[in-house]
Amino acid sequence: MGELEKKIRELAEQNQEKVIQWRRHFHRCPELSFEEFDTSDYIARQLQDMGYEVKRNIGGTGVFADLKTGRPGRAIAFRADMDALPILEETGLDFESEKAGLMHGCGHDGHMAVLLGTAQLLQSLAGDLCGTVRFIFQPGEEANGGARCVINDGALKNPDIEGIFGLHMMPDLPCGTIGIREGHLSATDDEFVIHIHGKSAHSSEPEVGVNAIVAASHVVTALDSVLSNNVGPFQVATFSICQIQGGEAINVIPDSVEMKGMIRCVEKSDKMQIRRRMEAIVEHTAKAFGGSGEIEFIPGFPSVNNDSALTRLTVEAAERVLEHEDDVYHIERPHLGSEDFAYYQEEVSGAMFMLGCAQETGETGSLHSPILNINEDALLYGVRIFAEIAMSMCGRYGCY
Ligand code: NI
């Protein structure tokens, strides 16, 4: 271990207790997307206590602060998300949520603690850095795309950010490991709503009506072929119709049906092809049954797409921190969840990794479950890996 790595480790260990306290504070006081008012105040106070000048109300409740070294160099950013979930916590921890029905069930409490810890640590190393390191605390990750809002409010500007990094707690991986993937890490998703229109009639006179349920049934069956016929066998995609509604009386032929569902896939080109086929099937199948149909898409997040060079740099940073050579898992396939970190990567190169946080003994629970209980030792690894990344990107002596 080199001198600098040792110094980073020592500084991280000195701050470890504080990082855990931060995490427990966030855990006790969860707030929903775009309502992170107390969280935002708390973060701003901590950063100010460290001596940072803080920018507030970024994309709503967002906060960011810059470590300005005063030396020319790259500008990079780290991002943590701030929101909790409408879940009734069942962990029984002594720092359990104090708000019934709200819980940090996705580990964002840990993300914020890691980022505060990184801000504190890097300040002690400012003399070894050049350029600017920005710490972005972002609201509304859960289904609201808060990343878009902070970007619109200038989170990647002044100076222009050249690389952005993020992490997510991962209960499936042992503590002391990370998972990463070059290229796509998560999925892009679309919601869709299908409307089928028929013509109402008494059930004794089917010949004068158009039964929207019959037309809709054929649409459902036809749509089921969309993936098998339009997406390559080695591509990752899912398609599900999850809601259907139509008909009001047992003896009235219904004149409308509404169906809703989700498409998730990795490649944008697949998404566009799936959309085109769905439009054609809905329109023409409904027509064939004497009715009409249309489909509406509600776009979700793009997919997280890790830059090759920054992924390599992150792997190297993690290898300097983690104990064994095989503690960096190369994730084979993208997962089909979504993550709004993708919006940053539409603007600048970036890399996101999964931070292993499984408990050594006892249950960790899964993300979005009421029993999620992350291993707090993971926080220290998160801080050290972020610090190592900062040294690689902005090291004054070109350390790495
Ligand atoms: Ni999350």
Boltz pocket constraint, residues with backbone or C-beta under 6 A from the ligand:
constraints:
  - pocket:
      binder: B
      contacts: [[A, 106], [A, 107], [A, 108], [A, 141], [A, 168]]
      max_distance: 6.0
